[in-house]
């Protein structure tokens, strides 16, 4: 057996901000949902709505982050697909609000 160490990957921490942001969003949504269940009426309504907004917006921010990253790296195909996904969601929001 060899005692050789694996070669360190310089790209190993590239998704750390995304992972941290996702964990924070989950924690915030959890706290808001618990407050929405346990708090009195006016606060519970706002907290419940805020928790749903966090759950809906967090993945969209992740797609936006990835789109920017892909465009910076030169992978325009994935960048445009991410932009297309965001456009579909934006169109759905506009149509739902009408």
N, C-alpha and C positions, 0 to 999 in steps of 0.2 A: 504494500500500500504506500501511496505517496502522501507526503504532508504538504503538497502544493495547495496554495490558496487559490480560489477562483479569481479571475481577473475582474477588478471592480468595473461596474458599468457607469460611465459618466452621466448617463441619462436616467439613473435609478430614481432620482427624486423629482422628476419632471411633472408628475401628477400630484405631488403633495399639496399644492394649493387647492386643487380640485377636491381632493379627499377631505381636507380640512373644512372647506366650504360646505361640502355635503353633510359632514358630521354636525357642523354648527346649525345648518338648516333643519336637520332632523331634530336636534335638541330644542331649537326654538319652536318648531311646530308641536313638539310634545308638550312643552311648557304651556304654550298657548291653548292647546286642546284641553289640558287638565284644568287650566283657569276657566276655560269655556264651560266645563262641566260643573266646576265647584263654586264659581263666583255667583254673586247675585245678578239679577236680570240685565241691567244695561251693560255691565262689564262683560258678562258671559257672551252676549251677542257679538260684541266687537272682537272679543278674543277668539271666538269660534270662526268668525269670518277671516280674521288675520291668520289663523292656523291653516285654513284652506288656501288662502292666497300664497302662503309660504310653500305649501306642498305643490302648488301649481307653478309658481315662478322659479323655484330652485332648478328643476330640470331644464327650463328654458335658458336660464343663465349659464348652465353647464354647456348646452348646445352652442350658445353664443361664444363662450370661452373657447370651445373647441374650434369653432369656425375661425376665430381670430388666429388661433394657433396654427391651424392648417394653412391659412392664407400666408402667414409669416414664413412658414416652412416651405412654401411653394407647391403644396398639394392642393391645387385649385379645385379639382373635382370634388373632394370631400368638403372643402370650404363652401362651394356652391350648393352642395346637397344640404349642408347645415343651414345655409341662408334660405333654401327652399322650404325646409321644415319650419323655420321661424315665420316665413311668409304664409304658409298654410295655417299656422296657429293664429297669426294676426288676422288673416281673412276670416277665420272662424269666429274670432272675438268680435270683429266688426259686424258680421252677419248675425251673430247672436244678440248684439246690442240693438239691432234695428227692430 
